[in-house]
Amino acid sequence: MTAPRLEIHLGKISRNARLLVQSLARVGIGVTGVTKAALGSAEIANAILNAGVSGLADSRIENIESMRRAGVRGSMTLLRSPMLSQVGRVVAHADVSFNTELDVISELSSAARKLDRKHGIVLMVELGDLREGIMPGDLAGVVRQTLRFPHVVLEGIGANLACLSGVRPDAKNMAELSALADSVDALIGGTLSLVSGGNSGNLQWALSGAPTGRINDLRLGESVLLGREPLGRNPIHGLHTDAISLVAEVIESKTKPSRPSGEIGETAFGVVGPTHGVGDISQIILALGRQDTDCFGLDAPPGIEILGASSDHIIVNAGDSGLPIGSEVRFQPNYSALVRAMTSPFVSRQFFN
Ligand SMILES: *Cc1c(COP(=O)(O)O)cnc(C)c1O
């Protein structure tokens, strides 16, 4: 078997997505499946689509293009505001994009005219996390301008909390989004079809029994793939947290002192290395490093402790686990480790049903 590799259990991903679709349906919320941690994998995209999500979304047009090339069906939304240099590709391959800038919307409209189609626009609103979003006071003006562009259609509004500053979605900020949706309805003399409340960080709020107001969509990635919510990284009841694991191979196994000898300076990655000692340990080197993943975002099996990592090596204290050369260690990646492993050309993928 090649290593390092990601072992991906598609059935578990699909069951995670289906359970989330079912629980949110009870509170009137649909699910958009977010594939951005999967580098456009058609296998993963189809596993999520089969669970009954309303569509797929990704932050990179390249991933949307590869899913389309692989024949993945379903509507596709670009989650990150399009680069001006990519508007042609965006209107050609994505049905909808999230937007905050009129200059971009104007160019999307021109690009859509050339292809003789209409491109859907979701306007993102800033609700306190300080990543993307139009300031709420500016929303009405942006809506009016957006309606003037002939080849775009205003599909809805959305917000994104939790990701950058860790701001929790709660009754207050979600009520603010609902109120904004009502005000946009009044302005356009109709009803916005999509009010997208946020990401996996919104689950606690959505399933708490609090009124969900106008919010009728959540965009879920981490909870589907890893079965955890991103604000406390707690497992979500009923979901699989082991749908994806990262496997590395042992290339050195020796008894070594736990404390380095010699004068200590900076390491290759700037941080100071370990300086405490607990006598001799069973030190093992795995052929996996910072080029492949976030080594400190890996959950090691019981009895194994990650001591450090460089570009190409993870050093572990193997305790009594007696791992010979050529044997494998299986880790649970967190979101950061998963995204990086998925995008490393050195990490292969093995799919299971
Ligand atoms: C990544 C992303 C999501 C999905 O977030 P998860 O925490 O993985 O569920 C949703 N919306 C936007 C705009 C994103 O960038």
PDBQT file of the ligand as one rigid body, heavy atoms in Angstrom, charges set to zero:
ROOT
HETATM    1  C1  LIG A 401     -15.488  26.895   4.270  1.00  0.00    +0.000 C 
HETATM    2  C2  LIG A 401     -16.732  27.601   4.193  1.00  0.00    +0.000 A 
HETATM    3  C3  LIG A 401     -17.896  26.989   4.661  1.00  0.00    +0.000 A 
HETATM    4  C4  LIG A 401     -17.907  25.614   5.298  1.00  0.00    +0.000 C 
HETATM    5  O1  LIG A 401     -17.392  25.687   6.595  1.00  0.00    +0.000 OA
HETATM    6  P1  LIG A 401     -17.335  24.408   7.565  1.00  0.00    +0.000 P 
HETATM    7  O2  LIG A 401     -16.961  24.974   8.882  1.00  0.00    +0.000 OA
HETATM    8  O3  LIG A 401     -16.312  23.495   6.989  1.00  0.00    +0.000 OA
HETATM    9  O4  LIG A 401     -18.678  23.817   7.582  1.00  0.00    +0.000 OA
HETATM   10  C5  LIG A 401     -19.077  27.692   4.563  1.00  0.00    +0.000 A 
HETATM   11  N1  LIG A 401     -19.114  28.922   4.032  1.00  0.00    +0.000 NA
HETATM   12  C6  LIG A 401     -18.023  29.547   3.567  1.00  0.00    +0.000 A 
HETATM   13  C7  LIG A 401     -18.147  30.916   2.989  1.00  0.00    +0.000 C 
HETATM   14  C8  LIG A 401     -16.795  28.913   3.637  1.00  0.00    +0.000 A 
HETATM   15  O5  LIG A 401     -15.713  29.532   3.171  1.00  0.00    +0.000 OA
ENDROOT
TORSDOF 0
